[in-house]
Amino acid sequence: MVISKDEAAQALSDIDSAKRRTHSMQFYRHLAPHLVLWGFIWLVANCTTEWYPQNAAAVWNGLTWAGAITSMLIGYRSKYHHADKSISQTSAGKERGLRILGTSLVVLGFFISVFTILPQLNPKQINAFISLFWGAYYAVVGIWTGARMLAVGVLITISILIAYFVIPDHYFLWMGLVTGSLLILGGAWLRRV
């Protein structure tokens, strides 16, 4: 059987398309537990800020550190349980780990730098800024990886803006119940791919 040049090109295009979809699905499955985790953190910490503002800083600090450590453990576990261990232990796997660490340090440095140069912000402005950063980050990741992640980022960003401008008196309650739930549901949606 002889395949024409056009048939071969179409077959290669189909293979490339399937490869991109598979990569997106694997990425979604790895990202899903992180969204669920941070959704619960946003829910608890923002509701605490709404109802017990005197405890907000301690709750946010504790949950942020616990979330960061848990995210690292999820990533480590995912790396070694869902991938070929011989590949993940190569220099490429170690380089990927260093890139993730480097990215995390750049993001942390970004927030420290921005809050150093900005005038004194109130807790709602700080929360909105950090939350909008992550909404935009998820949207950008979605541009590169797939429509579902883009949708999660856009919905989160819209929810934050609604909370800030439409219901400012209950901003933290909205951020906890609605935006935190959007992260949780987004993670569940990505996991079902």
C-alpha positions as CSV (number, residue, x, y, z in Angstrom):
1,M,0.0,0.0,0.0
2,V,1.4,3.4,-1.0
3,I,0.6,6.5,1.0
4,S,0.4,9.8,-0.8
5,K,2.3,12.8,0.4
6,D,-0.9,14.5,1.5
7,E,-2.1,11.4,3.5
8,A,1.3,11.2,5.2
9,A,1.2,14.9,6.1
10,Q,-2.4,14.5,7.5
11,A,-1.3,11.4,9.5
12,L,1.6,13.3,11.0
13,S,-0.6,16.3,11.8
14,D,-3.1,13.9,13.5
15,I,-0.3,12.4,15.5
16,D,1.0,15.9,16.6
17,S,-2.5,16.9,17.5
18,A,-3.0,13.8,19.6
19,K,0.3,14.4,21.3
20,R,-0.6,17.9,22.3
21,R,-4.0,16.8,23.7
22,T,-2.3,14.0,25.7
23,H,0.2,16.5,27.1
24,S,-2.6,18.9,28.1
25,M,-4.5,16.1,29.8
26,Q,-1.5,14.9,31.7
27,F,-0.7,18.5,32.8
28,Y,-4.3,19.0,33.9
29,R,-4.2,15.8,36.0
30,H,-1.0,16.9,37.7
31,L,-2.3,20.5,38.3
32,A,-5.8,19.4,39.5
33,P,-4.8,18.5,43.1
34,H,-3.0,21.8,43.5
35,L,-6.1,23.8,42.5
36,V,-8.2,21.8,45.0
37,L,-5.7,22.3,47.8
38,W,-5.4,26.1,47.2
39,G,-9.2,26.3,46.8
40,F,-9.6,24.9,50.3
41,I,-6.9,27.3,51.6
42,W,-8.6,30.3,50.0
43,L,-12.0,29.1,51.4
44,V,-10.7,28.7,55.0
45,A,-8.4,31.7,55.1
46,N,-10.7,34.2,53.4
47,C,-13.7,33.1,55.6
48,T,-11.5,33.4,58.7
49,T,-10.5,37.0,57.5
50,E,-14.2,37.8,57.1
51,W,-15.4,36.4,60.5
52,Y,-12.3,36.6,62.6
53,P,-10.1,39.4,61.2
54,Q,-7.9,39.4,64.3
55,N,-6.7,35.9,63.4
56,A,-6.3,36.5,59.7
57,A,-2.6,37.0,59.5
58,A,-1.8,33.8,61.5
59,V,-4.3,31.7,59.5
60,W,-3.0,33.0,56.2
61,N,0.7,32.5,57.2
62,G,0.1,29.0,58.5
63,L,-2.1,27.9,55.6
64,T,0.2,29.4,53.0
65,W,3.3,27.6,54.4
66,A,1.3,24.3,54.8
67,G,0.0,24.7,51.3
68,A,3.4,25.3,49.8
69,I,4.8,22.3,51.6
70,T,1.8,20.2,50.6
71,S,2.1,21.4,47.0
72,M,5.8,20.3,46.9
73,L,4.8,16.9,48.3
74,I,2.1,16.5,45.7
75,G,4.5,17.4,43.0
76,Y,7.2,15.1,44.3
77,R,4.7,12.2,44.7
78,S,3.3,12.9,41.2
79,K,6.7,12.9,39.7
80,Y,7.6,9.6,41.2
81,H,4.3,7.7,41.0
82,H,3.0,8.8,37.6
83,A,6.2,8.9,35.6
84,D,8.9,6.5,34.7
85,K,11.3,6.7,37.7
86,S,14.3,6.2,35.6
87,I,13.4,9.3,33.6
88,S,12.5,11.4,36.6
89,Q,15.8,10.7,38.3
90,T,17.8,11.8,35.3
91,S,19.5,15.2,35.0
92,A,16.4,16.4,33.0
93,G,14.1,15.5,36.0
94,K,16.5,17.2,38.4
95,E,16.7,20.2,36.1
96,R,12.9,20.4,36.0
97,G,12.8,20.4,39.8
98,L,15.3,23.2,39.9
99,R,13.3,25.2,37.5
100,I,10.2,24.8,39.6
101,L,12.1,25.9,42.7
102,G,13.6,28.9,40.7
103,T,10.2,29.9,39.5
104,S,8.8,29.8,43.0
105,L,11.6,31.9,44.3
106,V,11.1,34.5,41.5
107,V,7.3,34.7,42.3
108,L,8.2,35.1,46.0
109,G,10.8,37.8,45.2
110,F,8.2,39.5,42.9
111,F,5.7,39.8,45.8
112,I,8.3,41.0,48.3
113,S,9.6,43.5,45.8
114,V,6.2,44.8,44.8
115,F,5.0,45.2,48.4
116,T,8.3,46.9,49.3
117,I,7.7,49.7,46.7
118,L,4.0,50.1,46.8
119,P,2.4,52.4,49.3
120,Q,0.8,50.9,52.4
121,L,-2.1,48.7,51.2
122,N,-5.1,47.5,53.3
123,P,-5.7,43.8,53.7
124,K,-8.3,43.7,51.0
125,Q,-6.0,45.4,48.4
126,I,-3.2,43.0,49.3
127,N,-5.5,40.0,49.0
128,A,-6.9,41.2,45.7
129,F,-3.5,41.9,44.2
130,I,-2.1,38.4,45.1
131,S,-5.3,36.7,44.0
132,L,-5.4,38.6,40.7
133,F,-1.8,37.6,40.1
134,W,-2.8,33.9,40.4
135,G,-5.9,34.3,38.3
136,A,-3.7,35.9,35.5
137,Y,-1.1,33.2,36.0
138,Y,-3.7,30.4,35.5
139,A,-5.0,32.2,32.4
140,V,-1.5,32.5,30.9
141,V,-0.8,28.8,31.7
142,G,-4.1,28.0,29.9
143,I,-3.1,29.9,26.8
144,W,-0.1,27.6,26.6
145,T,-1.7,24.3,27.8
146,G,-5.4,24.3,27.0
147,A,-8.8,26.0,27.2
148,R,-9.8,24.5,30.5
149,M,-7.0,26.1,32.4
150,L,-7.6,29.4,30.6
151,A,-11.3,29.2,31.6
152,V,-10.3,28.6,35.3
153,G,-8.0,31.6,35.2
154,V,-10.6,33.9,33.6
155,L,-13.4,32.8,35.9
156,I,-11.2,33.3,39.0
157,T,-10.2,36.8,37.8
158,I,-13.8,37.8,37.1
159,S,-14.8,36.5,40.5
160,I,-12.1,38.6,42.3
161,L,-13.1,41.7,40.4
162,I,-16.8,41.1,41.3
163,A,-15.9,40.7,45.0
164,Y,-13.7,43.8,45.0
165,F,-16.0,46.2,43.1
166,V,-19.5,44.9,43.6
167,I,-19.6,43.6,47.1
168,P,-16.7,45.2,48.9
169,D,-18.3,44.9,52.4
170,H,-18.2,41.1,52.1
171,Y,-15.1,40.8,49.8
172,F,-13.4,38.1,52.0
173,L,-16.6,36.0,52.3
174,W,-17.0,36.0,48.5
175,M,-13.4,35.2,48.0
176,G,-13.6,32.3,50.4
177,L,-17.0,30.8,49.4
178,V,-17.1,31.7,45.7
179,T,-13.5,32.0,44.4
180,G,-12.2,29.3,46.7
181,S,-15.0,27.0,45.4
182,L,-14.1,28.0,41.8
183,L,-10.6,26.7,42.4
184,I,-11.9,23.5,43.9
185,L,-14.4,22.9,41.1
186,G,-11.7,23.9,38.5
187,G,-9.4,21.2,40.0
188,A,-12.2,18.6,39.9
189,W,-13.0,19.6,36.3
190,L,-9.3,19.3,35.2
191,R,-9.0,15.9,37.0
192,R,-11.9,14.5,34.9
193,V,-10.1,15.0,31.6
